[in-house]
Amino acid sequence: MSKTFKLSGIMLFSVMGLQISRMLFGLLPLSDNISGWIFSFVMQCGFLGVFPYLLYKANFKNDDFLKDIRVKKKISPWSYPMAIVIGLLTYGVNVGASGVWYIILTMLGFTYTRGGGVLFTSPEVLVFEIITSCVLPAIFEEITDRGLLLATLDDVKNDTLKVIAVGLFFGACHQNMPQLGPTAIAGVIIGFMAIKSGSILPGMIVHFMNNFIITIGSYVSQKNINLGIITAIDEFLFSNTLIAIGTGAACGIALIFLLREFMRLNQKYQNKDTKNDVEDSLAEIYGYHTHDAKGLPMYYTSLSSTKDNAPTVKTKKSDYALLIIAFISAMVVTIFTYIWGLLR
């Protein structure tokens, strides 16, 4: 079996685990707050974190998990402050996308539900909500829905195809029709950053920023807190659907420019570091270190110390079967939520 096939199986396991968790927690007689928190811990830490990692190590004992999920790649230091700004713009784009998506779904007969959700009865609730809705998704969804998914798609050479696939998969994995459109767009943005920089770390920042703004906005709105210009901007954005869409379009234009700059900076940084990358690759293949702890050249011949270079199993189209099944499974649940919205 190829590595792609095994990684596809891990992605299928994560999606199925998410679906089973949703069904089980839907049956538990818990408050919305507690149910949401426990579900988030189980889903994020379990089915998007611990279990995929254990399955990875069971299948690829000699491989580097952090390298495969794109955590070890050296990127431009400017990527991180840029990610904060991109996170703010992504929120603006999602506000507009949500407005467009709302119009489309309501025109198709879908009925949005009102009420429910988190009740901010104390500051502790806000802290728990930030942890479960902002921190955990930014870490574990990026590890699986970006890192492992891109590792599965490593043999796909078309970056545009990969960006679209990552976006659609991310949207489908939320398994909720009202979230499908906006989250797919966010998935495209963060997927583009991961592919062009070779790291999921900037995407984690964007993911956190987007979710954090939503959480703080919900808290401020529910508690009727006035934060001055921040509250004024929030009220302006949601005062009219056309304003929300226009804001999203403006943020989208700015975002395109910033993502191009993000890509350019990382390409320039990686080209500058190409010589070191080549030396590291040769060291791994031929069994020598290029420099010692003091930075001085150091060589030794130890081919026996390198890991076995077993012939790579060529990836076939059929190796993506389990990944496709995972996507279809997530879309089936998403479509069901749409049908349920039509019947309400």
N, C-alpha and C positions, 0 to 999 in steps of 0.2 A: 504493500500500500504506500502511496506517495504521502509526503508531508502535507500537501494540500488537502488530500482526502481526510486525514486525521484531524487537521485543524477545522475542516468543515463539520466534522462530527462534534467537536467541542462547541462550535457556534450553535449547532442544533440543540445540544444539551442545554446551553444557556437559555435559549428561547423557550424550550419546553419547560424548563424549570420555572421561568417567569410565568408561563401560562398556568402551571399547576399551583404556584404560589397565589396567584390572583384568585383562582377558584376556591382554594382552601381558606384564605383570609376573608373572602366574601361570605363564608358560612359562619365565621366566628362572631359571637355576640360582644364585640368590643366597640368602644367609642371611636369616632372618626380619627381623632388624634392618635390614640394608642395603636389602633389598627394600622394606620398609615406609617407610623414610626417603626413598628415591628416588621411590617411588610418590607419597608425600605431596607432595614438592616439585613433581613433574610435574602432579599433579592440582590441588593448591591454587594454586600460582603460575601454572600454565599454563591449565588448563581452567576454573578458577574466578577467575582473575585477569587475566593478560596477554591471552589470546585474546578473552574477552568484552569487555574494554576496547577492543581493536583493532577488533572487529566493531562496537561501539557507535560509535566515532569514524568508521568508514567509512560508517555509515548515517546518523549524526546529526552532521554536521560543525559545525553552529552551536549545538548543545545543550550543556548543562553536565552532564558525567558525574557529578561529585560531588554536584550538586544533585539529579539524578534518583535516585541511589542513597541519598539521604537522609543525607548527611554534613554539609551546610552549615547545616542547620536549627539555629537557636538554641533551646536547651532550658534548663530549670531546672538551675542548678548542683548542686542536691541530687540530681539524677538519677544522678550518678556514684557517690557513696557508697551510695545506695540500691541501685544495680546490684550492688555487691559483696555486700550482704546478700541480695539476690534470687538471686545466683549460688549462695550457700551453701544457700539454701532449695530452689533448683532441683535441686541435687545430692541433697538429702534426698528430694524428690519423685521423682526418677529412681530412687533406691534402692528406694522402695516400688513404683513403676511396673514396674521390672525384676522385682521379686518376683511381682507379679500376672501380668505377661506370661509369666514362666517357668512359672507354674502352668497358664496357659491353653494354652501351646504343648505342654507335656508331656502334658496331658490329651488333646490332639489327636494325640498320637503322635510329636511332634517330639523328636529326640535332640540334645542340646547336645554339642558337642565339648569335650574337655578338653585342657589343655596348649597349647603353641605360644605365640605372642605374643612380646613383647619380653623379651630376656634382659639384665638389668642387670649386665653384667660389670665395669663401671667407672663412675665419676662422669660421664665424658664421654658415656656412653650415656644417662644421665638428662638431660643438657643437650640432646642431639640429640632426645630424645623430647619434651621440653618444647617445643622449637621446632616440631617437625613435628606433634605431636598437640595442642598447646595454642595456640601463637601463630598459626601459619599458618591453622588452621581458624577461629579467632576473627576473623581478618581477612577471609580470602577467601571462606569459606562465608557470612559475613554480607553481604559485598558482593554476591554472586550470589544465594544462596538467600533473602535478605531484601531487600537493596536493589534489585537488578534485577527480582526477582520482584514486589515491590510496585509498581515502576514499570510493569511489565506489567499489573498489576491496578488501575492508577490510576483507570480509568473505572468500576470496580465500587464502588458507593456504600455497600454493606452491609459495615460493618466486621467484623461477626461472621463473615460468609461469607469475608472475606479472611483473618481469623485462622485459621479452620479450614483453608482452602486452603493457606496458608503452612505450617501444621503438618504436614498430610498430605504435601505436596510434600517437605518437609525429611526426614520419616521415610522416604519412598520413595526419596529420592536416596541414602540409605546402602546401599540395595540388599542388605539383609541382614535376614532375618526376625527374628532375636533383637533387632535394634536398632530395628525398625520402630515398635513401641509407645512405648518410652521416648523415642526421638528425636522422634517426632511430638508428644509432650507438651511436650518442651523447645522445639520449633518454635512451638507455640501460645503458650507463655509469652513467648519472645523476639519473636515476631511481634506480639503484643499491645503490647509495649513500643515497638516500632518504629512501629506505626500510631498509637498514642496520643501519642507524643512527637514523631513526625515525624523521628526520627533512629535510625540503626542503631548509633551509638556505645555507648549503654548495653548493648545486646544483645551487643556484642563483649566487654564486661567479663563479662557473665553466662556467655557461651560459654567464655571463657578460664577463669573460676573453676571451672566444672563439670568441664572436661577436666583442669585442673591438679590438682584434688583426686583425681580418678580415677588420674592418672599417679603422683602422690606416694604414694597408697595402694598401688598395685601395687609401687612401688619399696620401700616400707617393709616390705610383706608378704614380698616375695621375698628381701630382704636380712635379714629378721628383726630389724628395728631397733625399739627401744622408744622411743616419743615421749611417754610418760606418758599424760596424759588423752586426747590425740589417738588414740593406739593403742587405749586402752580404749574410746573411743566407736566406733571403727572395728570392733573385735571385737564390741562389743555389737550394732551394726547388722546385722552379717552372721552373728550367732550363730543366728538363727532367722528363717525367712521371714515369720512373723507379726509379729515385731518390726520387720522391715524395712518391711512394709506399713503397720503402725501409725505408724512414724516418718514415712513418706511422707505419710500422711493428715494428721498433725499439721503437717508442713511445708507441706502444701497449703493448710490453713486459714490459716496465718500468711501464706502467699504471696498468697492472695486479698486479704487486708487490705492488704498492702504494695503490690500492683499497683494497687489502687484509689487509694491515696494517691499513687502514682507518676503515675497518670493525672490526679488532681485538681491536683497541683502543677504539672504541665506545662500543663494547661488554664488555670490561673490565670496562669502565666508568659506564655503566648502571648496571652491576652486583654489583659494589661498592655502587651504589645509590639505590639498590633494597629495602633496609630496609626503607628508607624515602618514596619510592613510595608506599609501602604496608601501611605505616601509613597514607599517604594522601588518599589512597583508602578507608581505614576504616573510616577515618574522614568524607569522602563524604557520605558513606553509612549510618553511624550511627549518623551523625549529631554532631560531636565534632571537635574542633581544637586541634591539638597535641601540638602546642606551641603558646605563645603569641608573641607580637611584640619584646619582649626582648629575645625570644628564650626559655622561661621557659615553662614547661608542663602546659597545660590548657585544661580542659574538661568541657563540658556542654551537657546536654541531651536535644535535640530539634529535635526529629524526624519529627515534623511538618514543620521544616524549610528546610528540604531536598526536592529536587524536586521529583515529583511523579515518582515512579519506575514502569512505565507501562510495561506490558509484551512485550518483543521484538518480532517483527514479523520476522519469520524465512525467510531467503533469499532463493528464488527459482531460478532456471536457467533462467526462463522467466523474472526475474527482470532485467536481463542484456540486454534485447531486445533493449531498446532505445540506450544503449551504442554501441551495435553491429550495429544498424542502423546508428549511428553517424560515426562509423569507415567505414562502407560500403559507406556512402555518400561521405566522404573525399577521399576514394580510387577511387570512380567513377570519381571525378574531376581530380585526379592525373593521372588516366589512360587516360582521355581525353587529358591532356597536352602531354602525350606520343604519342597518335595518331596524335595530331597536329604537333608534332615534326617529325613524319614520313612523313607527307604530305608536309612539308615545302620544 
